[in-house]
Amino acid sequence: MVGARLIERATKGSPRGIGLTQAGEVFLEAASDILSRVEQAVNAVRRVEARRPLHVGFGTSTPRHLVRAVLTAADDVGLVDVSLEHVPWGSEVVWLLDGRVDLVFLQAPEDYSNPELTLVPLQPVRRLAVFHAGHRLALHPQIAMADLAQEPIIDAASDRAYWLVDPRPDGSTPAVVGPAARTVEEMLAFVSAGRGMAITSHSVAETSGSQELAFVPIRDLEAATVHLATKLSDRREEVAATRDAVARSSALRGDNATSSTG
């Protein structure tokens, strides 16, 4: 109960049968403001409920400007809440296909294909040799694959032939040191301990620099390509829109693009 008369009968001859009292007019003004705020609150909740989650997978070797690009792209798409998921090396496709991520960055040859994926090649990244700091090749400005002929290389648990370059251009097989590294971090730990050298990408050098490691360009080894992958069967508009916006991103142009040349 309000405790006051809000309406009253109109005076005789009035075109309306009832009218508001002074208290009623005050109540109506206050109630209208409350109802407007309630409507705003309901609309805000509906907007939150309409936002769709988007899980983006990246790895240690993913160039950081591309991670920024996907966040910007998702903002441009709108009504998307992005979460970043760090994906273990070699698990990119598995995580994408089983639904743990909706988009994922992966490094592979330029012509990499998979019948279950939609792939957008974004940019090349140089492949480098990484040595422990005291290695005889550590101070060279660049090397050739022939310089690695006698160098033991840390085994790789993922994309093994590609990252070991096996067979080598001359048809030989590299001397492989086990156990196989399951992550980029394991690989670098083995190298820094002097167990062997490894072949990795320029983006790893950017994010994993250490006084114990030396990254040296390989002038005659083709670059890897960073791809953005989605599941072919995933027809959601926000997934395709985010993927396409990243492909158009200015982050792929200018100084951020890492070429295959030394």
Residue, then its C-alpha position, 0 to 999 in steps of 0.5 A: m500500500v502506498g498510503a496516499r490517494l493516487i487517483e480521484r474522480a474528475t469534477k463534473g463536466s470533465p472529459r475524463g472520469i478519473g484523474l491523478t491526485q498530486a500524490g499520484e502524479v509524483f508516484l507516476e513520475a517515480a514509477s516511470d523512472i523505475l520501470s525504465r531502469v528495469e527495462q534497461a536492466v532486462n535488455a543488458v541481461r539479454r545482451v550478455e546472454a546473447r554473447r557467444p563463447l569463442h575458444v582460440g588455441f595458440g601455442t608457444s610458437t604462435p607469433r604474439h601479434l597474431v594472438r593480438a589480432v584474433l582478439t581485435a578481430a573478435d571485438d570487431v565481430g561483436l557479441v563474442d566472448v573470447s578465451l585463449e587456450h594454450v595448446p600443447w605442441g602437436s595437439e592443435v588438430v586434436w583439440l580443434l576436432d574434439g571441440r576444446v577450441d574453436l579456432v587454432f593457430l598451427q605451424a606447418p608447411e605452406d601446402y599443409s592440408n587436412p580434409e577435416l579443416t578449413l585452413v587460412p595461411l597467414q604468414p611465413v615464419r623463418r625456421l632457425a637452428v637453436f644451439h646452446a650458447g657455447h656451440r661452435l656455430a652459435l655465433h654465426p650470423q647464418i648457416a646452411m643445412a650442410d653445416l648441420a650434417q654432423e650435428p645431433i638433433i633433439d628428437a621431436a614428438s610432433d611433426r617429426a620429419y618436418w622439424l628434424v628435416d628428415p631426410r635432409p636435402d642431400g638424402s641423408t638421415p640426421a643423427v637423432v638424440g632422444p627422448a623425443a621432446r614433447t613440448v617446445e619448453e622440453m626441446l629448449a631445455f635439452v638444447s641448453a643442456g648441450r644434448g643436441m641442437a634443434i630446428t625451430s621457428h623465429s617466433v620461438a626465438e622471439t618469446s624464448g630468448s636466453q643467454e644459454l641459447a643461440f638462434v641462428p637463421i638457416r638460409d636454405l631452409e624454407a619457412a614454416t607457415v602459420h595457419l589459422a584452422t577451424k573445423l570444416s563442419d563448424r558453420r557458426e557465423e562467429v567462427a567464420a567471421t573471426r577467422d576471416a577478420v584475422a586473415r584481413s588483419s593489418a597485423l599480417r602486413g609490415d614489420n610484423a611479418t617474418s619472412s623466410t630470408g635471413 
